[in-house]
Amino acid sequence: MSELLAFVAAALAVWSLGSLVPARGSGDGGGLIALGISLGRRLRPGAVAPRDLQSRIAAAGAPGGIGVRETMALKIVGAVGVAAFGLPLAGVLPGRLGIVATVLSPAAGFMTPDLWLRRRAHQRASEIRRELPAMLDLLRVSVESGLSLGAALGEVGERTRGPLAWEWRAVGRECALGVPLSTSLHDLVRRAPLPEVEALVAALERAARHGAPLAATLEAQARDARLARRRRIQEQAAKAAPKIQLVVALLLVPSVLLLVAAALAAALLSGGNSPI
């Protein structure tokens, strides 16, 4: 009983520590992310941070304005916080499960920010793929009206919403400040590492190099983006069918068999108790 009370006390302490720090930025992540940001300002993790961490943060959209230092601080906070949960729990678990919980709980907390970044990057990629075809149509109309490509990207980004619109607004502002369009587009690929975005940037660079009409290039890219999204939806639907069959086989079929068996048992019992 004392171990359980210690576990509850540690959980409440970690939750209180995170709730004491007010959320900042876009409001995404809450107090624990703000705590990681405040700790990250005092951290120098250049020698221990993974090399691809910056690219993973960029692919996730840098939620809450975090960087490499803030993410490493979040990993440390996660390791300490989950260890605070795991150590009291280790005294409750029987046998070697307590040792396993003691060893694995800090590692699980340390890896939690990586899983969070991966989930955010996946959600952001889905939103970008959904927005891309319609925004390419708007970009084509803007280019046909006489705007330059950089100005058209910024104009379409200002008139739409979503992660892709935010990226296009950033490209338009950079071009307005004198940054070369090719540099801004390569930064866009780094922040949105999707095959559709890479194909778009490559097509725009080819059109600029060979003097091809941008409107025709953008129309072809919009068509390819719609076909790729349709193909991806069909693949997801095809993968969902075996999962549905597995659920039916494991849950519905045994339930029906139990109902039939119960009905047969009731019929047999009532027939056996009936007078002759």
ABEGO torsion letter per residue (X at the ends): XAAAAAAAAAAAAAAAAAAABBBBEAGBGEAAAAAAAAAAAABBAAAABBAAAAAAAAAAGGBGGBBAAAAAAAAAAAAAAAAAAAAAAAAABBEAAAAAAAAAAAAAAAAAAAAAAAAAAAAAAAAAAAAAAAAAAAAAAAAAAGBBAAAAAAAAAAABBEAAAAAAAAAAAAAAAGBBAAAAAAAAAAABBBAAAAAAAAAAAAAAAAGBBAAAAAAAAAAAAAAAAAAAAAAAAAAAAAAAAAAAAAAAAAAAAAAAAAAAAAAAAAAAABBX
